[in-house]
Amino acid sequence: MIAALIVDDQPLVRAGLRALFEHAPDIHVVGEAGDGLAALEQAHATRPDVVLMDIRMPRMDGIEAIRRLAADPGTRDVAVLVLTTFDLDEYLYAAIQAGARGFLLKDAPPERVFDAVRIVAAGDALIDPAATRRLVETTIRRRGAVPAAEARRLDGLTEREREVLGLVGQGLSNTEIASRLLVSEATAKTHVSRLLAKLQVRDRPQLVVTAYETGVVRPGDTASHPAG
């Protein structure tokens, strides 16, 4: 059973989501919150598997709440699914940076919402790396040069790990990375896992963000995807 916490400043939205999940036998709503501060309190009290987090809320917005959940040892393993009416690149980029595993609009059909909760609860990301790449490119172009502090995040990586980070940043899957580097898919997966650990990021979309923020990949870089 997946334990879900609903966070939204609109009581009617929370009630609607609670009623919606009554039709998902494997998802149980363990609590509700109307803002980010209340979400932190409820997360500690109810220990959910997934938090459905709104963005714009009083007292503390969803982005800051996601950051604090990810930074707290007691809640860092909670999967956050951003559920919002705002379909803006800035929100998605900030949510990925903060540690969200998924991003879904509130008008998504019920089965899509159920599937999204299941996906992030299983530890997977609901944000396509290729889509992440497009929005990160837009943001990085606006920012300009890569700060030296960001580039220093790569100091502990091997040359091969930097190469793999670049390929992840360009949207390649593990299978495509293995084909490009002439290694097994298991080896490619191991490289990606080590990158996650060394760079202290939670998932593949955050690796895409890191690849751009550190200058390993630059806007306009492309990688031809291997056939098959």
C-alpha positions as CSV (number, residue, x, y, z in Angstrom):
1,M,0.0,0.0,0.0
2,I,1.4,3.4,-1.0
3,A,0.9,6.1,1.7
4,A,0.2,9.5,0.1
5,L,0.2,13.0,1.6
6,I,-1.7,15.7,-0.3
7,V,-0.4,19.3,-0.1
8,D,-2.5,22.1,-1.6
9,D,-3.8,25.4,-0.3
10,Q,-7.3,24.8,-1.8
11,P,-9.5,22.5,0.5
12,L,-11.6,21.6,-2.5
13,V,-8.6,20.4,-4.4
14,R,-7.5,18.3,-1.5
15,A,-11.0,16.8,-1.1
16,G,-11.1,16.0,-4.7
17,L,-7.8,14.2,-4.7
18,R,-8.7,12.3,-1.6
19,A,-12.0,11.2,-3.2
20,L,-10.0,10.3,-6.4
21,F,-7.6,8.0,-4.5
22,E,-10.6,6.0,-3.1
23,H,-10.7,4.4,-6.5
24,A,-7.0,3.3,-6.3
25,P,-6.9,0.3,-4.1
26,D,-3.1,0.4,-3.7
27,I,-2.9,4.1,-2.7
28,H,-4.0,5.4,0.8
29,V,-4.2,9.1,1.8
30,V,-2.6,9.4,5.2
31,G,-2.8,13.2,5.5
32,E,-3.4,16.6,4.1
33,A,-1.6,20.0,4.4
34,G,-2.5,23.5,3.1
35,D,1.0,24.9,2.8
36,G,4.7,24.0,2.8
37,L,5.2,24.3,6.6
38,A,2.2,22.1,7.4
39,A,3.5,19.7,4.8
40,L,6.8,19.3,6.6
41,E,5.0,18.7,9.9
42,Q,2.6,16.2,8.3
43,A,5.5,14.4,6.5
44,H,7.1,13.8,9.9
45,A,3.9,12.7,11.5
46,T,2.5,10.4,8.8
47,R,5.7,9.1,7.1
48,P,4.2,9.0,3.6
49,D,5.8,7.2,0.6
50,V,4.7,10.0,-1.7
51,V,3.9,13.7,-1.3
52,L,1.7,15.3,-3.9
53,M,3.0,18.9,-3.7
54,D,1.5,22.1,-5.0
55,I,3.8,25.0,-6.0
56,R,2.1,28.3,-5.0
57,M,1.1,28.2,-1.4
58,P,1.1,30.7,1.6
59,R,3.8,30.7,4.3
60,M,6.1,28.3,2.4
61,D,5.9,27.4,-1.3
62,G,6.2,23.9,-2.7
63,I,9.7,24.3,-4.0
64,E,11.1,25.3,-0.6
65,A,9.2,22.5,1.0
66,I,10.7,20.0,-1.4
67,R,14.2,21.3,-0.6
68,R,13.6,20.8,3.1
69,L,12.2,17.4,2.7
70,A,15.2,16.3,0.7
71,A,17.6,17.8,3.2
72,D,16.0,16.2,6.3
73,P,17.4,12.7,7.1
74,G,13.9,11.8,8.4
75,T,12.1,12.6,5.1
76,R,14.8,12.5,2.4
77,D,13.5,9.2,1.1
78,V,10.0,10.6,0.6
79,A,9.1,10.8,-3.1
80,V,7.7,14.2,-4.2
81,L,5.3,14.4,-7.1
82,V,4.6,18.0,-8.0
83,L,0.9,18.4,-8.9
84,T,0.1,21.9,-10.2
85,T,-1.9,24.0,-12.6
86,F,1.3,25.9,-13.6
87,D,2.9,24.4,-16.7
88,L,6.0,26.6,-16.7
89,D,9.6,25.6,-17.4
90,E,10.8,27.7,-14.4
91,Y,8.7,25.6,-12.0
92,L,9.8,22.3,-13.4
93,Y,13.4,23.3,-13.4
94,A,13.2,24.5,-9.8
95,A,11.3,21.3,-8.7
96,I,14.0,19.0,-10.3
97,Q,16.7,21.0,-8.6
98,A,14.9,20.8,-5.2
99,G,14.6,17.0,-5.5
100,A,11.1,16.3,-7.0
101,R,10.8,13.0,-8.7
102,G,7.8,13.8,-10.9
103,F,5.8,16.7,-12.3
104,L,2.2,16.4,-13.3
105,L,-0.6,18.9,-14.1
106,K,-3.8,18.8,-12.0
107,D,-6.0,18.3,-15.1
108,A,-4.3,15.0,-15.8
109,P,-6.8,12.0,-16.0
110,P,-7.2,9.9,-12.9
111,E,-5.3,6.9,-14.3
112,R,-2.3,9.1,-15.1
113,V,-2.3,10.5,-11.6
114,F,-2.4,6.9,-10.2
115,D,0.4,5.8,-12.4
116,A,2.5,8.8,-11.5
117,V,2.2,8.1,-7.8
118,R,3.1,4.4,-8.4
119,I,6.1,5.4,-10.5
120,V,7.7,7.8,-8.0
121,A,6.9,5.5,-5.1
122,A,8.9,2.8,-6.8
123,G,11.9,5.1,-6.9
124,D,11.7,6.1,-10.6
125,A,11.5,9.5,-12.1
126,L,8.4,10.8,-13.9
127,I,10.3,13.5,-15.7
128,D,11.7,12.5,-19.1
129,P,15.4,13.3,-19.4
130,A,15.0,14.6,-22.9
131,A,12.3,17.0,-21.8
132,T,14.5,18.0,-18.9
133,R,17.3,18.8,-21.3
134,R,15.1,21.2,-23.3
135,L,14.0,23.2,-20.3
136,V,17.5,23.2,-18.8
137,E,19.0,24.5,-22.0
138,T,16.6,27.4,-21.9
139,T,17.5,28.3,-18.4
140,I,21.3,27.9,-18.8
141,R,21.2,30.2,-21.9
142,R,19.7,32.9,-19.8
143,R,22.3,32.5,-17.0
144,G,25.4,32.7,-19.3
145,A,28.8,31.5,-18.0
146,V,29.2,28.5,-15.7
147,P,30.3,29.7,-12.2
148,A,33.6,28.2,-11.0
149,A,31.9,26.7,-7.9
150,E,29.7,24.6,-10.2
151,A,32.5,23.3,-12.2
152,R,34.4,22.2,-9.1
153,R,31.6,19.8,-8.4
154,L,33.2,17.5,-11.0
155,D,36.6,17.4,-9.2
156,G,36.0,13.9,-7.8
157,L,34.9,12.3,-11.1
158,T,37.0,10.1,-13.4
159,E,37.3,10.9,-17.1
160,R,35.0,8.1,-17.9
161,E,32.4,9.4,-15.4
162,R,32.6,12.8,-16.9
163,E,32.0,11.3,-20.3
164,V,29.0,9.3,-19.0
165,L,27.6,12.5,-17.4
166,G,27.9,14.3,-20.7
167,L,25.9,11.5,-22.5
168,V,23.2,11.5,-19.8
169,G,23.0,15.3,-20.1
170,Q,22.4,14.9,-23.8
171,G,19.5,12.6,-23.2
172,L,21.0,9.2,-23.9
173,S,19.6,6.1,-22.1
174,N,21.8,3.5,-20.4
175,T,21.4,1.2,-23.5
176,E,22.5,4.1,-25.8
177,I,25.4,5.0,-23.5
178,A,26.5,1.3,-23.5
179,S,26.4,1.2,-27.3
180,R,28.3,4.5,-27.6
181,L,31.1,3.5,-25.1
182,L,31.2,-0.2,-26.3
183,V,30.5,-1.5,-22.8
184,S,27.7,-3.6,-21.3
185,E,24.4,-2.0,-20.2
186,A,25.2,-3.2,-16.7
187,T,28.5,-1.2,-16.8
188,A,26.7,1.9,-18.1
189,K,24.2,1.6,-15.3
190,T,27.0,1.2,-12.7
191,H,28.6,4.4,-14.0
192,V,25.3,6.3,-13.7
193,S,24.8,5.0,-10.2
194,R,28.3,6.2,-9.2
195,L,27.5,9.6,-10.6
196,L,24.4,9.8,-8.6
197,A,26.3,9.0,-5.4
198,K,29.4,11.2,-6.1
199,L,27.4,14.2,-7.2
200,Q,24.8,13.6,-4.4
201,V,21.8,13.9,-6.7
202,R,18.7,11.7,-6.5
203,D,17.8,10.7,-10.0
204,R,18.6,11.0,-13.8
205,P,16.8,14.3,-14.4
206,Q,19.0,15.9,-11.7
207,L,22.0,14.5,-13.5
208,V,20.9,16.3,-16.7
209,V,20.6,19.5,-14.7
210,T,24.1,18.9,-13.2
211,A,25.6,18.2,-16.6
212,Y,24.5,21.7,-17.8
213,E,25.2,23.6,-14.6
214,T,28.8,22.3,-14.5
215,G,29.4,23.0,-18.2
216,V,29.9,19.3,-19.2
217,V,27.1,19.8,-21.7
218,R,26.4,23.2,-23.2
219,P,23.2,24.5,-25.0
220,G,23.2,23.3,-28.5
221,D,25.3,20.1,-27.9
222,T,23.8,17.1,-29.5
223,A,24.4,13.4,-29.4
224,S,23.3,11.1,-32.2
225,H,21.4,8.2,-30.7
226,P,22.8,4.8,-31.7
227,A,20.5,2.6,-33.7
228,G,18.8,-0.3,-32.0
